Amino acid sequence: MKLHAWARHAIWRAVADLGLEPGDQVLVPAYHHGSEIEALVRAGLEPRFYMGDGELSPVAEELEALLTPRTRALYLIHYLGFPQDSARWRRWCDEHDMLLMDDAAQAWLTTHDDGRPTGSYAHFAVFCLYKAVGLPEGAVSVGPEAPSHRPLDPRPGAWQLMRRHAWWLVARSRLASVTVKLLWRPRQGGFDPEAEFGLRDPDAMPWATTCYLTRRLADPAAAERRRANYARLLGQLGNRVPPPFNRLPPGASPFVFPLQTEDKAYDLERLRLSGVIGLDVWGHPHPLLPVERFPEIARRRARTIGLPIHQELRTDDLDRMAAEVRAE
């Protein structure tokens, strides 16, 4: 296990550690954040995009049609903390003499049906810590990486840590929500691919506060509370949830609660004014994606927002969010 400042750094480093070479190809999902694609490209790999099925799972026939003599790896994303069938895809990779790369950036504490943790079937797996608890940054990777003795960033990251916990407070406190509504406005300006997808400094290490707070990271009760919060919202807003997220598997540790909307910008602003800070879920693909080939993915990007369901929310917080969604 190895610490990184950001998951994209772990992905970039893993390419060499796995023995992949410039010009090798990797099968990657068309539905992605973009930073993982950029990390693979910056490491010298060529992405070949696959659609998957309506459940966002790969389809063997589609993958096999994309194979060439240079295809060396399959990149699998565990979306929103919902586990993919990694055991199946590890077998598929072994049959095709390929590597399996598990992107569990949103899936810390997620387990498979057999109880094994997400990432345990793959040749490489990466997790984001700050998406599970209130850390300013931090990622963990598991794989054949060379040992590293690089020290953590000695700065405490106090301002970043305070800001992240302030956002968590907003989701719990009506008073804080009102304050944010009055004082905070979202960042203006167009989408900046470099800011969103850029590799940043791959030699950076996470703040010293990361290790100080890690004792909270392995608490299985956090996943249980996230599932309970998700299930409560699912019972009230299930008709607005796209598959595969309209069913909650027992091993999931959900990242956010995804909602379909006809006007993402309008609904995010309306929720903000009510004190609910929603997430624009993966609104923009990496520039290398031929978007015209994947219209269903484009529709998903255009329509999905995320509501907070983290482990420190209370039932009245969840009910208030559900009421705000239904009030539109």
N, C-alpha and C positions, 0 to 999 in steps of 0.2 A: 504494500500500500504506500502511496506517495502523495504528498501534499502539493497543490498548485494554487496560484492566485485565481486562475479562471480555468474552466473546463476546456476551453479552446486551446490553451497551452498544453494540456495533457494530450489532447488529440494530435496536435502538431508533433509533439515529442514521440508519441506512440508509433508513428509511421516508421521511423528509423528503428525503434526498439523492436518492432515486429518483423524487421527484415524486408519491409517494402521498399521499393526503389522508384526513383523518378520515372514517370511514364507508365507505372502500373495503374490499373483501373480499380475502382471501388464502386460497388452498387450502393446507391444512396436513395432514400425516399424523396419523392417530389415534395412531400409535406415536411418541411424542416424549418429551423430557425434561420439559418444562414451563416452563423458564425462557425458551425461545425464544417460546413462546406468550404468556407474560406480557409480554415485551418488545414483541411486535407489538400486543398489546391496549393496553398503556400508551401506545403511539405512535398509537393511534386506529383501528387496523384491526379488522375483524371476521373471525375465523377461521371457515372452513368445512372441516370435517374429512373426509378421505378415508381409506378402508381400505387400498387397494392390494391386491396379490396375495399369495400365500404366500411370495414372495421379497422382500416389503417394497418392491416397486416400484409406482409409480402405474399405474393402468389408465385408458386414455384415455376409455373409455365412462363410467366412474364420474366422472371429472373433468368431462366435458362435461355430465353430468346435474346437477352442482353449480353450473354457471355461471349468473350473473345479469349484468345490465348494470353492476353495481358490482364485479364480480370483476376484479382488476387484476394478480394475481401468483400464481405457483405456488411453494410452498416445498418444496424437495427436501432430504432428509437422507441423507448418506452414512454409513450406520450402521456403527459399529465400524471405520471405516477401509476399508470395502468400497465401491468406486465404483459409483454409479448411472450410468445411461446419459444423462448430461447433454446430449450432442449431440442425442439424440432429443427430449428435453424442451425444449431451446432451440428446436428447429424447431416443436414443438407450440405453445410460447408465442408465437413469431413469427406463426404462423398465426392465433392468437386475440388478437393485439394485447395480449399480457400480458408481464409481467416474470418472469424466472427468478431465484430466490434460492437459492443453494447453501449449505446448512449442512454445512460440512466440519470442524466442531469436533473430530471424532474422526478426521479424515482428513488430517492434515499429512503430506506426502510421498507421498500416494496419487496414482496416475496412472490415466488411462483406457486402453482397449485401444490407442488410437492413440498413446500416449506423452505426450499432453498432460496437464498437471497438473490435478487436481481443482479446480474453481472457474473454470477458464479459459473455459468456455462460458457462464457465467452473467452476468447484469447486476450481481450482487453475490454475494460469497462471503466466508465467515468461517471462521477456523481458530483452534483453541485451541493455544497453544504448550506450556502446562504438562501437557497430556495426552501429549506426545511426548517431552519431556525433563524433568529435575528442576527446573523453575522453580516458584516459588511461585504465580505467576499470569501472565497475559499472553495476548493474543489479537491476531490480525492480520486485517484485512479488505481486500478488493480490490473496488473499485467506484467510482461517480461521487461519492465523498464530497468535501466541501469541505475544502480544506487546513486543517490545524490546527497551531498552534505551541505547544500546551500542553506544558509540560515534564513529564518523568517525575517520579514521586514520588521526592524526594531521599533518602528513608530507604532504607537498603540492604535491608531485609526479611530480615535475617540469621536471625532466629528462624524465619520461615516457610520460608526456603530450607533451613535445617538440618533442620527437621521433615520436609520432603518427601524429602530425601536419606536421612533415617533410615528412612523407609518403604521406599525402594528397597533399602537395606542389609538390611532384614528379609527381603526376598524372595531375598537371595543368601546370607545367613549363617545357618547352623544355630544358632550361639550367640545371634545377635540374635533369631532366632525364638523360642528358648526363653525369653529375657528378656521379650519382648513377651507371650508366653503367660502368664507369671507376673505381670506388672505391669500390663498394659493390659486394660481392659474397654471394649467399645463403648459409645458414648453411649446413655444410657437415655432413656426418654420417648417420647411419640408423635411421629408424623410432623408436621413443621411446614412447611406449604406456603409461608409467607412466607420462611422461612429458606432453603428449597430453590429456590423459583421467583422470589423478589423481584428487582426490577430493581437494587437497591443504588444506589450513587451513580454516575450515568452520567457525571459529570465526573471521576471518579477516573482516574488513570493508573497503569500498572504500576510496580513497584519499579524502582529504578535498576539492580538486578542483572540485569534482563531483557536489556538491551543487552549487558551484560558477558558473558553466557553465550550470546548468539545465534550465535556462530560454530559452535556444535554443532548448530544447528537445521536447517541445510540439508544435512546429511550424508546422501547417499543410501544409504550403508552401513547406516544405522540402520533404514531400511525393509527392506533385505535381511535383516538379522538378525531383525527382527520376523517376517517371513514364514517364515524358517527355524524360529524357535521355535514359531510357530503350526503349521507343517506337522508338527513333531515331536509336538506334543500331539494334533493331528488324527489322526495315525497310531495313537495309543494310546487316544484317547477319542472318536473320530469318531462312534460310535453314540449319544453323548449330546449332539451338537451340532445345534441346529435350523437349518433352511434360512433364508436362503441361505448361512449361515456354514459349512456342511459341505463346501464347496468353496472353494479358495483361488485367486482370480484373480491373475494375475502382477503387476498393478499395485497390489494392496492394500498398505496399511501398517497392519496390525491394531492396534487399541487394546487390546483384551483378548481372551481366549479364552472364548466363551460356552458355558455348560453348562446343560442342562435338568435340573431337580431337582423332586422331588415335595414337598419341604419346604425352602424357601429358607432360612428362619431357622435351622433345625437344621443344614443343611449348611454355612452360613457359619460358625456357631459351631464345628462339628466341625473345619473346616479351620483356623480360627483357633487352636484348641487344638493343632493339629499344626504351627503356625508358618507357615501360608499365609494371607495376608490377601486374601480375595476381595472382590468388588464386588457390591453389590446393584444390579443393572442396571435402572434406570428402573422401579422398583417402583410409582410413583404417577403418574397422569396429571395434567395441569392440571385444575383444578376445572370449567372450561368444557366439557370433553369429556363428551358423553352416553355414558357407558360401556356402557349397555345396548345400544347400537347396534353395539358392536364387541367381542363376546365372545371372539373369537380373539385380539385384542390383549390383552385382560385376562388370558387364560391365559398368553400369552407373558410379560407383566409378572410374573405370579405365580411363574413357573417358571425364570427366567433369572438365573444368577449369572455373574460374570466372573473368570477366573484371570489373573494377570499373565503377560505374554509379552514384556516390554520388552527392549530391545536389549542390556542388560547382564546378563541371566540366562545361566547356563551350562547345559549339557546335563544335568548331574546335578541341578540345581535343577528343571528341567522334568520329569525322570524321577521325582523325589521327589514333585512335585505330582500327577503322574498316578497314582503308587502310592497316595497318600493318597485320591484320588477313588475308585479301584477298591476300596479297603479298606472302604468303607462297608457 
